[in-house]
Amino acid sequence: MSDKSQSKTVVERTYQAHPKDLWDLWTTKEGFESWWGPEGFRAYVHTIEAREGGKLHYDMIAATPEMIEAMKQMGRPSSHETRGRFGEFRPCERLTLVHMIDFLPGVKPYDSTIVVDFFASGEFVRMVVRLHPMHDEEFSNMQRAVLTRPSTRQAAFTMIPLDAHG
């Protein structure tokens, strides 16, 4: 990674929901596909083994004409395969998702780690997501945008966040 001096990003949201509702967005095919990916992209999950050491394999697909054209202009395919695995896995409490970043020309493959904690309190759940820095600031910012943007793609999070930090 070219800039190891970057610090982790922490994104917090509180939802009026059950922990399992949020957990399923990270650990089921339907949940993951419903919201994962940068603006203008969608995920198609091939394999999701929701357990410690379980595999995650999906395609990240440019889903809008603008993104398809942008990828074409950059000489990049409109989709790419992504693989990862679940590390720590405590249902409805904590998960670690480790993506293998091996699809970027000119970038040495590396692991990108996301840690998600769920804190239930009555009818509310606070979700705390820790994003480890990626190989450069641009990609770190894109990763952060997946979790902080007010997007219709995140309609999967039908629970309205009561607060937002990130």
Stockholm file with secondary structure:
# STOCKHOLM 1.0

chainA/1-166         MSDKSQSKTVVERTYQAHPKDLWDLWTTKEGFESWWGPEGFRAYVHTIEAREGGKLHYDMIAATPEMIEAMKQMGRPSSHETRGRFGEFRPCERLTLVHMIDFLPGVKPYDSTIVVDFFASGEFVRMVVRLHPMHDEEFSNMQRAVLTRPSTRQAAFTMIPLDAHG
#=GR chainA/1-166 SS CCCTTCCCEEEEEEEESCHHHHHHHHHSHHHHHHHCSSTTEEEEEEEECCSTTCEEEEEEEECSHHHHHHHHHTTCCSEEEEEEEEEEEETTTEEEEEEEECCSTTSCCEEEEEEEEEEEETTEEEEEEEECCCSSHHHHHHHHHHHHCCCGGGGGCCSCEEEEEC
#=GC SS_cons         CCCTTCCCEEEEEEEESCHHHHHHHHHSHHHHHHHCSSTTEEEEEEEECCSTTCEEEEEEEECSHHHHHHHHHTTCCSEEEEEEEEEEEETTTEEEEEEEECCSTTSCCEEEEEEEEEEEETTEEEEEEEECCCSSHHHHHHHHHHHHCCCGGGGGCCSCEEEEEC
//
